Amino acid sequence: MRHMTIVVLTAVLGTFLLTGCQKSDASQIRKARLVANENLQLKKQLAEKDAQIQDLKKQIEEIEAEKAKADEKFGSTTIKTLQMLAETEDRNQALTLENEKLKEEIESLKAR
């Protein structure tokens, strides 16, 4: 009788342990699926962010090219402006000298 009780208790205990393990495995499987789904979402987000980064890099290159053109244009415009200013100063000086000569000539004609 005692031997039979031990066998029955062992069987019941074994059944509980096996049932408990199955629930544990099921919850672990659910957790693993959740983690896998989250990993897939994160990979998708990462791919989207990488694509955005590539687009932004292209935009940066385009903007830098436009800036270089603008700098070059600004530099040539500045040089042209300075050249025109120098030419204007030379013409102004020449006209001032001519004006002085004409004033002297008028004074000499008035004196006659």
Secondary structure, 3 states (H helix, E strand, C coil): CHHHHHHHHHHHHHHHHHHHHHHHHHHHHHHHHHHHHHHHHHHHHHHHHHHHHHHHHHHHHHHHHHHHHHHHHHHHHHHHHHHHHHHHHHHHHHHHHHHHHHHHHHHHHHHC
